[in-house]
Amino acid sequence: MDIVVQATGIQKVYGTKKNLVSVLEGIDISIHEGEFVGIMGPSGAGKTTLLNILATIDKPTLGSVRISGTEITTLRDEPLSEFRRTNLGFVFQDYNLLDSLTIRENILLPLTFSNKVDFTTDLKVEEIAGKLGIQSILDRYPYETSGGQKQRTAAARAIIHNPKLVLADEPTGALDSKSSMDLLSAFQLMNQEYATTILLVTHDAFAASYCDRVLFMKDGRLFTEIVKGDKDRKWFFDQLVTTLSSLGGGRYDII
């Protein structure tokens, strides 16, 4: 399968010459089309900084990031914004929905911004909303829905324009256990039925157990990797908990 993300030698340094803080030190990552990859590690490991660089929100101090063959670190503002709108989808802990728009209209935002709304659009919204279990609330406003429904709306919005990569940063952080399971099942469905490539940053071993493989970071470096393979999710979860414990952080839920 094609490589969607190829990051090589990623370094990120903040501060001035007299007070430099190195957050990322020589990160190399490859993510193939259709993979569901997690990134875990204790607080301060550099997970969110790495995600922000891959999401084009931040730039590395050194290194190369190619997404679907495009070197994003050299793109200027307008081409970068266009690349982001066309190729990336985002799901963050804050839902970032507009209360003045209905759930349907929020899902449509990426297509609206790209002027890609046509006669097939409503059918696509209905299909994705049906898969994610939010079809019945499409004409409600975000303030009329639950946290789990808002987050599944954000997931639908993230894939409506067929992005090359969906990036999720602690998307279950503000959800209860039932809503978290619903959202993670939605991610799994997006990955399996729509072949969506997903990169998930999380502290939660339960959330990470839905991934195909998980990269662990420590002190700005990649520490190890665990691949689920043909093992079940309970086995994978146990491996993640053990590794996370050795790194000194994490929240452990029971499957």
Helices and strands as residue ranges (DSSP letters): E 3-16, E 19-32, E 36-40, H 47-54, E 62-67, E 70-71, G 72-74, H 77-87, E 88-92, H 103-113, H 121-131, G 135-137, G 142-144, H 147-159, E 165-169, H 177-193, E 198-201, H 205-208, E 213-218, E 221-227, H 233-247
